[in-house]
Amino acid sequence: MKNGIHPENYRLVVFKDMSNDEVFLCKSTAETKDSIEYEGQEYPLIKMEISSTSHPFYTGKTKLVDTAGRVDKFMNKYKKFAK
C-alpha cells in the first residue's frame, strides 16, 4: 500500500439495515450525526437501505417490487413537460 493516501481515522461504527432492523459493528471512516447504544456502549450509527442480511442475492428470497406503480407515478409527475 502507498503511504499517506489512506485514512487514519477509523473508528467502530454500528451499521443498521433499515429494511429488517439488523445491526452489526464494524470499523469505518464514514461521517454521521446519529448514534445508537449497542451492547451497552454508545456508537455512531450509519443507516443502510439494504445489506447482505436483506439482499435477495444473499437471502435467496425475491422481493416483489411495484415497478408499474413507480413508472405510473413518474409519468404522472412529468406529464406536464411532455410536448
N, C-alpha and C positions, 0 to 999 in steps of 0.2 A: 504494500500500500504506500501511496505517496504521503509524505509528511506535510502537515499543515493544511490539508484540504478537507479533513473530516471533522464533524462537530465534536466538541468536548463536553457538552452539557447534557449528557444522557442522564435520565432520572427514571425512577419507577413510576409508571402511569397505569391506570386502570382503563381498559377498553371495554365499552358496553355495546353489545349488539341490540339496537332498539327494536328489532323485529321479534326477538324472543327473550329479551332481558338477560342473556348470557353475559357474564363478565369474566375477564381474565387480566392478569397482571403481567406487564412486560416493560422493558425499557424503551424510552422514546425521547426525541428532542422536540416533538410537536408542542406548540403553544396552545393552552386552553385556559379559560377562566372558571370552568366548572370543577367541582371536587366531589369526592364520594368517600364514605367510610367503608373500607374493605378489610376484613379480618382484623378489626379493632384499630386500624390506623387510617389516617386521612391521606388520600392520594389525589392527584389531578385526574380528571375524568375526560376521556375522549369518546364521544358518541359516534357510532357507526351505523349505517343503514343495513349492512349485510356483512357477515363474516363466514368463516368455514363452518360454524355451527348452524347456519341458516341457509347457506347457498345450496341450491338444488344439486349442483355437481358433487358436493361432498356428502349431502344427506341422502341422495338417491330419490328424493321426492320432488315432484314437479309442482309448481305453484301456478294456479290459473291467474293470468293477468288479463284484465279487461282492456285489451288494446282497442277494441272497437269503440268503447266509451271514451277513451283518451283521444282517439282520432276525431270523433264527432265533436268533442269539446274544443279541440284545436281548430277544426274547420269553422265552427260557430264563432269562435273568438276572432278569427282573422277574415271572416267573410266580408266585412266592410271594406277591406283593402283590395278585394278582387275586382277586376275590370270587366 
